[in-house]
Amino acid sequence: MQFPTAITQAGILRDQERPGFTETYHRVVFAIDHDGLDDMEVAVWVHPTYPEDQLVPVARAILAGRLASMAEAASEGAMTPDEVDALWQRVKPATIEGEPA
């Protein structure tokens, strides 16, 4: 089962001190809204020499790569959706809100 996900730009903090770097970076913040997860924000550092009109697309490209890496790491040792569903059929409560017993 897939759940809808929305990733929106929540803000841009310009010329921020980035830990471990001598020059400032722009910090692009994204809000991630996904059913089943608490609301979260993710910040991406972008070097200020990128053109202004490309700042958000570059940040999205960096974010996409990081999220793909996170998805790969999260899937290690995870059950398949079918295995999760089969297990749920064994352990689910007798009644679920909105469904008859």
N, CA, C and O of each residue as an XYZ file, in Angstrom:
404
protein
N       0.840     -1.176      0.000
C       0.000      0.000      0.000
C       0.887      1.242      0.000
O       1.806      1.348      0.812
N       0.622      2.165     -0.891
C       1.371      3.414     -0.967
C       0.605      4.520     -0.253
O      -0.623      4.572     -0.313
N       1.323      5.389      0.411
C       0.731      6.535      1.079
C       1.215      7.792      0.372
O       2.372      7.862     -0.043
N       0.341      8.786      0.231
C       0.756     10.006     -0.455
C       1.809     10.769      0.349
O       1.750     10.843      1.576
N       2.755     11.324     -0.369
C       3.803     12.138      0.237
C       3.858     13.469     -0.483
O       3.781     13.530     -1.710
N       3.993     14.535      0.290
C       4.168     15.867     -0.284
C       5.438     16.470      0.304
O       5.636     16.470      1.518
N       6.289     16.980     -0.569
C       7.502     17.669     -0.137
C       7.418     19.090     -0.670
O       7.402     19.315     -1.880
N       7.365     20.044      0.250
C       7.229     21.439     -0.130
C       8.375     22.256      0.443
O       8.947     21.918      1.480
N       8.691     23.317     -0.243
C       9.737     24.211      0.248
C       9.179     24.984      1.436
O       8.143     25.640      1.324
N       9.859     24.907      2.565
C       9.403     25.590      3.771
C      10.153     26.892      4.011
O       9.695     27.736      4.781
N      11.295     27.063      3.362
C      12.035     28.303      3.534
C      13.455     28.203      3.023
O      13.979     27.117      2.778
N      14.061     29.367      2.869
C      15.468     29.453      2.484
C      16.144     30.406      3.460
O      15.743     31.560      3.605
N      17.162     29.907      4.114
C      17.964     30.724      5.016
C      19.275     31.005      4.293
O      20.077     30.097      4.077
N      19.486     32.231      3.928
C      20.636     32.596      3.100
C      21.865     32.916      3.947
O      21.766     33.421      5.066
N      23.012     32.608      3.380
C      24.305     32.958      3.976
C      24.416     32.515      5.436
O      24.695     33.316      6.328
N      24.193     31.235      5.650
C      24.271     30.657      6.986
C      25.643     30.039      7.232
O      26.262     29.494      6.319
N      26.103     30.128      8.453
C      27.350     29.457      8.804
C      27.087     27.964      8.839
O      26.222     27.485      9.572
N      27.851     27.235      8.031
C      27.720     25.780      7.970
C      28.857     25.158      8.786
O      30.030     25.415      8.517
N      28.506     24.345      9.775
C      29.549     23.745     10.608
C      30.598     23.011      9.776
O      30.268     22.209      8.901
N      31.870     23.300     10.064
C      32.965     22.643      9.371
C      33.397     23.320      8.084
O      34.322     22.838      7.430
N      32.764     24.415      7.697
C      33.095     25.126      6.470
C      33.435     26.574      6.790
O      32.876     27.155      7.721
N      34.340     27.152      6.029
C      34.755     28.530      6.290
C      33.847     29.551      5.616
O      33.750     30.687      6.080
N      33.184     29.168      4.535
C      32.295     30.112      3.851
C      30.839     29.797      4.185
O      30.524     28.706      4.660
N      29.966     30.754      3.934
C      28.551     30.557      4.226
C      27.866     29.803      3.093
O      28.323     29.819      1.950
N      26.767     29.147      3.430
C      25.943     28.396      2.483
C      24.496     28.845      2.648
O      24.122     29.444      3.657
N      23.698     28.543      1.638
C      22.253     28.721      1.774
C      21.694     27.420      2.333
O      22.142     26.332      1.971
N      20.727     27.544      3.206
C      20.084     26.372      3.814
C      18.638     26.342      3.329
O      17.828     27.183      3.718
N      18.321     25.373      2.482
C      16.970     25.234      1.938
C      16.242     24.194      2.785
O      16.705     23.065      2.946
N      15.097     24.597      3.320
C      14.337     23.735      4.223
C      13.092     23.228      3.497
O      12.352     23.998      2.885
N      12.880     21.906      3.582
C      11.709     21.277      2.981
C      10.842     20.671      4.081
O      11.354     20.115      5.053
N       9.538     20.784      3.919
C       8.589     20.121      4.807
C       8.145     18.843      4.118
O       7.805     18.846      2.935
N       8.151     17.742      4.879
C       7.734     16.449      4.338
C       6.467     16.027      5.062
O       6.450     15.877      6.283
N       5.413     15.839      4.290
C       4.123     15.417      4.833
C       3.814     14.043      4.253
O       3.622     13.890      3.047
N       3.769     13.053      5.127
C       3.531     11.678      4.696
C       2.617     11.006      5.706
O       2.906     10.998      6.903
N       1.519     10.447      5.230
C       0.581      9.774      6.110
C       1.293      8.645      6.857
O       1.943      7.802      6.239
N       1.172      8.631      8.151
C       1.783      7.582      8.953
C       3.089      8.002      9.610
O       3.604      7.289     10.471
N       3.631      9.148      9.216
C       4.849      9.674      9.839
C       4.538     11.027     10.458
O       3.710     11.780      9.945
N       5.205     11.328     11.557
C       5.075     12.662     12.134
C       5.602     13.677     11.131
O       6.487     13.377     10.329
N       5.041     14.896     11.189
C       5.524     15.957     10.314
C       7.014     16.158     10.551
O       7.492     16.077     11.682
N       7.736     16.421      9.475
C       9.170     16.628      9.626
C       9.660     17.644      8.609
O       9.029     17.895      7.582
N      10.806     18.213      8.933
C      11.487     19.105      8.020
C      12.897     18.581      7.782
O      13.513     17.982      8.664
N      13.388     18.816      6.585
C      14.744     18.427      6.226
C      15.418     19.645      5.611
O      14.851     20.307      4.743
N      16.626     19.935      6.064
C      17.376     21.062      5.523
C      18.506     20.548      4.635
O      19.152     19.545      4.938
N      18.727     21.256      3.536
C      19.773     20.912      2.581
C      20.669     22.133      2.405
O      20.185     23.244      2.188
N      21.979     21.916      2.501
C      22.947     22.992      2.293
C      23.262     23.112      0.801
O      23.539     22.113      0.138
N      23.216     24.338      0.280
C      23.526     24.587     -1.129
C      24.554     25.718     -1.193
O      24.383     26.760     -0.560
N      25.607     25.504     -1.952
C      26.654     26.516     -2.092
C      26.077     27.753     -2.781
O      25.311     27.624     -3.735
N      26.432     28.935     -2.317
C      25.834     30.165     -2.854
C      26.257     30.521     -4.278
O      25.695     31.453     -4.853
N      27.219     29.820     -4.869
C      27.595     30.139     -6.249
C      26.620     29.569     -7.276
O      26.697     29.922     -8.453
N      25.706     28.697     -6.854
C      24.675     28.249     -7.795
C      23.794     29.441     -8.146
O      23.542     30.291     -7.291
N      23.318     29.521     -9.394
C      22.451     30.644     -9.777
C      21.178     30.665     -8.914
O      20.637     29.619     -8.555
N      20.728     31.845     -8.601
C      19.564     32.037     -7.736
C      18.339     31.263     -8.227
O      17.623     30.661     -7.427
N      18.097     31.279     -9.539
C      16.907     30.609    -10.068
C      17.042     29.084    -10.063
O      16.074     28.379    -10.349
N      18.229     28.572     -9.740
C      18.445     27.126     -9.683
C      18.620     26.611     -8.252
O      18.842     25.418     -8.045
N      18.524     27.493     -7.281
C      18.760     27.131     -5.885
C      17.838     26.005     -5.411
O      18.314     25.012     -4.860
N      16.544     26.146     -5.615
C      15.598     25.126     -5.149
C      15.717     23.835     -5.967
O      15.712     22.759     -5.369
N      15.823     23.882     -7.311
C      16.018     22.629     -8.050
C      17.282     21.876     -7.635
O      17.267     20.647     -7.556
N      18.374     22.597     -7.367
C      19.607     21.943     -6.911
C      19.358     21.308     -5.547
O      19.754     20.165     -5.317
N      18.709     22.032     -4.646
C      18.414     21.493     -3.311
C      17.527     20.253     -3.412
O      17.728     19.284     -2.679
N      16.549     20.281     -4.313
C      15.682     19.108     -4.496
C      16.472     17.910     -5.014
O      16.218     16.776     -4.606
N      17.425     18.151     -5.908
C      18.254     17.061     -6.427
C      19.087     16.445     -5.302
O      19.205     15.223     -5.206
N      19.661     17.294     -4.457
C      20.432     16.796     -3.317
C      19.518     16.022     -2.376
O      19.871     14.935     -1.917
N      18.346     16.579     -2.088
C      17.388     15.917     -1.200
C      16.967     14.559     -1.754
O      16.900     13.586     -1.003
N      16.684     14.477     -3.044
C      16.260     13.210     -3.653
C      17.322     12.135     -3.472
O      17.005     10.991     -3.146
N      18.572     12.498     -3.682
C      19.659     11.539     -3.493
C      19.775     11.071     -2.059
O      19.982      9.885     -1.802
N      19.643     12.004     -1.119
C      19.740     11.643      0.298
C      18.566     10.767      0.730
O      18.744      9.809      1.483
N      17.364     11.098      0.251
C      16.200     10.282      0.600
C      16.312      8.881      0.010
O      15.903      7.911      0.648
N      16.860      8.760     -1.201
C      17.056      7.433     -1.802
C      18.040      6.620     -0.958
O      17.829      5.428     -0.733
N      19.108      7.259     -0.494
C      20.071      6.566      0.366
C      19.420      6.144      1.688
O      19.669      5.048      2.191
N      18.589      7.023      2.237
C      17.895      6.695      3.484
C      16.923      5.535      3.284
O      16.809      4.659      4.141
N      16.221      5.533      2.145
C      15.281      4.444      1.861
C      16.009      3.120      1.751
O      15.524      2.097      2.235
N      17.179      3.136      1.112
C      17.966      1.917      0.989
C      18.414      1.430      2.368
O      18.336      0.237      2.662
N      18.878      2.339      3.203
C      19.321      1.964      4.544
C      18.156      1.465      5.393
O      18.311      0.519      6.165
N      16.991      2.098      5.255
C      15.823      1.693      6.038
C      15.304      0.323      5.628
O      14.702     -0.380      6.439
N      15.530     -0.062      4.379
C      14.993     -1.337      3.894
C      15.823     -2.542      4.321
O      15.376     -3.681      4.186
N      17.023     -2.301      4.834
C      17.866     -3.414      5.273
C      17.185     -4.165      6.412
O      16.916     -3.594      7.468
N      16.913     -5.431      6.194
C      16.276     -6.252      7.215
C      14.776     -6.026      7.353
O      14.148     -6.584      8.252
N      14.201     -5.224      6.483
C      12.765     -4.948      6.552
C      11.962     -6.070      5.901
O      12.458     -6.788      5.033
N      10.733     -6.202      6.330
C       9.825     -7.180      5.731
C       9.268     -6.601      4.431
O       9.253     -5.385      4.242
N       8.815     -7.473      3.545
C       8.144     -7.012      2.333
C       6.736     -6.563      2.717
O       6.237     -6.958      3.771
N       6.078     -5.740      1.882
C       4.702     -5.350      2.186
C       3.777     -6.557      2.367
O       2.901     -6.531      3.231
N       3.956     -7.611      1.567
C       3.124     -8.808      1.712
C       3.371     -9.502      3.047
O       2.435    -10.005      3.668
N       4.629     -9.531      3.491
C       4.938    -10.138      4.791
C       4.334     -9.327      5.928
O       3.820     -9.892      6.894
N       4.394     -8.015      5.817
C       3.791     -7.157      6.838
C       2.287     -7.393      6.888
O       1.713     -7.526      7.968
N       1.646     -7.445      5.718
C       0.204     -7.663      5.675
C      -0.168     -9.027      6.247
O      -1.137     -9.135      6.997
N       0.583    -10.063      5.906
C       0.293    -11.404      6.443
C       0.424    -11.419      7.961
O      -0.392    -12.029      8.652
N       1.441    -10.754      8.474
C       1.614    -10.671      9.929
C       0.477     -9.888     10.562
O      -0.033    -10.272     11.614
N       0.075     -8.784      9.924
C      -1.026     -7.969     10.447
C      -2.316     -8.781     10.520
O      -3.084     -8.631     11.470
N      -2.561     -9.626      9.546
C      -3.764    -10.444      9.555
C      -3.790    -11.378     10.763
O      -4.866    -11.761     11.224
N      -2.622    -11.747     11.277
C      -2.543    -12.613     12.462
C      -2.644    -11.839     13.766
O      -3.167    -12.366     14.747
N      -2.161    -10.607     13.805
C      -2.051     -9.894     15.080
C      -3.036     -8.753     15.266
O      -3.137     -8.215     16.369
N      -3.773     -8.361     14.215
C      -4.643     -7.200     14.340
C      -5.728     -7.434     15.381
O      -6.154     -8.567     15.602
N      -6.176     -6.343     16.023
C      -7.232     -6.457     17.024
C      -8.531     -6.967     16.412
O      -8.724     -6.916     15.197
N      -9.405     -7.452     17.261
C     -10.690     -7.976     16.787
C     -11.487     -6.909     16.073
O     -12.197     -7.212     15.114
N     -11.390     -5.686     16.508
C     -12.091     -4.603     15.845
C     -11.133     -3.458     15.586
O     -10.259     -3.156     16.398
N     -11.314     -2.842     14.461
C     -10.557     -1.663     14.100
C     -11.587     -0.561     13.892
O     -12.642     -0.797     13.303
N     -11.288      0.624     14.367
C     -12.226      1.724     14.258
C     -12.788      1.827     12.853
O     -12.035      1.921     11.884
N     -14.091      1.809     12.741
C     -14.750      1.922     11.438
C     -14.987      0.609     10.739
O     -15.659      0.588      9.708
N     -14.456     -0.511     11.260
C     -14.666     -1.809     10.639
C     -15.412     -2.713     11.613
O     -15.148     -2.667     12.815
N     -16.345     -3.538     11.118
C     -17.054     -4.469     12.007
C     -16.106     -5.547     12.521
O     -15.080     -5.842     11.908
N     -16.473     -6.124     13.656
C     -15.659     -7.187     14.259
C     -15.751     -8.463     13.460
O     -15.131     -9.463     13.820
